[in-house]
Amino acid sequence: MDDVRVLVLTGYGLNCDYETSYAFGLAGAVAQRIHINALIDGSASLDGFQIMVFIGGFSWGDDHGAGVIQAVRMKTNIGDKILNFIENGNLVFGICNGFQTLVNLGLLPGLDGDYHKRTVALTFNDGGNFRDQWVNLKVNPASPCIFTRGMDQIELPVRHGEGKFFTDETTLSKLIDNHQIAVKYAMPDGTPANGHFPDNPNGSLLDVAGICDPSGRIFGLMPHPEGYNHWTNHPDWTLKKEISKRQGNSAVLEIPESIRMLKNAVDYIRGKQ
């Protein structure tokens, strides 16, 4: 069976490329870090890749808004190539700053097949501060999202200053009707956060943490799955280890559930080969 190849973007201010590549490796893919400029000048190509990842960080220092300059640069230079990549049945994943870029590109939410128009925003946190914390997430089982298939709840870290999901009522209604709201911020027991801080760390409408396009092949998520690539990443790992030890359960010491999100994408591509 052919390798599933993942293109992990790197560039000015982006800083999660090594973790993202490593995490996709754990998920069974072959990941390659490629600079944005290499795609633009043609020294690297999207050809041969099946998954493209817009990673987290602070592209161009978040000047003019998070993800704005990256979106303009990429849309102007290789926008058609990205659209062709998607039309060929491949997957696109945007994490944190990458989610912000996908929104600014118009690739999300992709309502009515429109992958050019910007209809949603990720703007400044209601608290006015950068948030670096762990959050509980509840997955929408009715969502077409490839990445969240078979998942229910997950705990992940967030680190952002502009993560508040916002849009107009008409667009929000369409996202609800299409089940494109794939992941929401939740309480530890999985019940809705209902905007409660810090369970909803930024004030996102309807606790939105991640959305997909109607096909489920383009996914944007504010929390960082690559940030939980080993059980010792969790702030309570020592407690979890002791509880596991006393219960005679080694499950907590295995690869975290967060990697399953990436493996879902890898398995989807494998199923097409």
Disulfide bonds with the S-S distance in Angstrom:
none
